Amino acid sequence: MKKNAAGKQKETGIRTQKQAYLFLAPSLIILTVFVFVPLVGAIAISLMNINIYMNDISFAGLKNYLKMFTDARVGNATLNTFYFALLEVPLQIGLALLLVMFMTKNTKVHKLMRTTFYLPYVCSMTAVSIMWSMLLNKNYGMLSYLLGKIGIQMPNLLTSTTWAMPTVILVTVWKGFGYTLTVLSAAALGVSHSLYEAAELDGAGGFQQFLYVTIPGIRDTIGFCTVTTLIMALQVFDQIYVMTEGGPQYKTETLVGYIYNKGFQMAPFDLGYASSMAVYLFLIIAVLTFIMRKYAFPQGGDEE
């Protein structure tokens, strides 16, 4: 009897595993087709001399990777990418957390505010970038006109070597923080009210409750938002391409922008070199993501 029961239990386990794999199959197929195959393809192309016309294809080995170390624009694009990420990520997470502190209740007003802040996120980044480019234009922009009425001369921010990148960063934060706010708010609403009551009985004020109850309660969600925002920041392209095209003087040119430039805009349209830079960016993102998940925001048992 025991053997029969064990056999049935084993058969049930195998059947359950098969069903689980069937449910996972669509996602695995999509990941394979749109992530793993392109990644392997990019690595293969990075080892070749190849252009977009597929003419005179030859094996290059590590030539494209060695070329990156002598290309000043790769170093400049890397620094600009980190500059963007190191400012944009803390600003976006910090602004979202600041607003969460005042929106920890599920009232109609708070719901309306969360919806309002979320609206820019659902808009196209291209459309948002065009809108802000027009608003910030020194010659015909609305902001320049309004500031001029009160005697303030606004510089042309998007052509300034000093202000172009900070301006693009602020536009990106304006568009993206609504998503982060929504995710963090949902997590904050899930924190037990008994913890707030206990903190209040101990004499904790609103800010102290947020600091010692809300923040620890949504720590994993903060980690998730930080990592995903960092990944998106390191791949920044749309807003920079629309607003500054990498200028002025390459001050806003990032790695993705330079990859696009070398592969599809500048003759001889060197796909091999562009792919090697794409692999280089992939490694940067992979390493930073691992470090963040392992050490900055470890999950559950990983802390032990």
Order of alpha helices (4+ residues) and beta strands (2+ residues): alpha-alpha-beta-beta-alpha-alpha-alpha-alpha-alpha-alpha-alpha-alpha-alpha-alpha-alpha-alpha
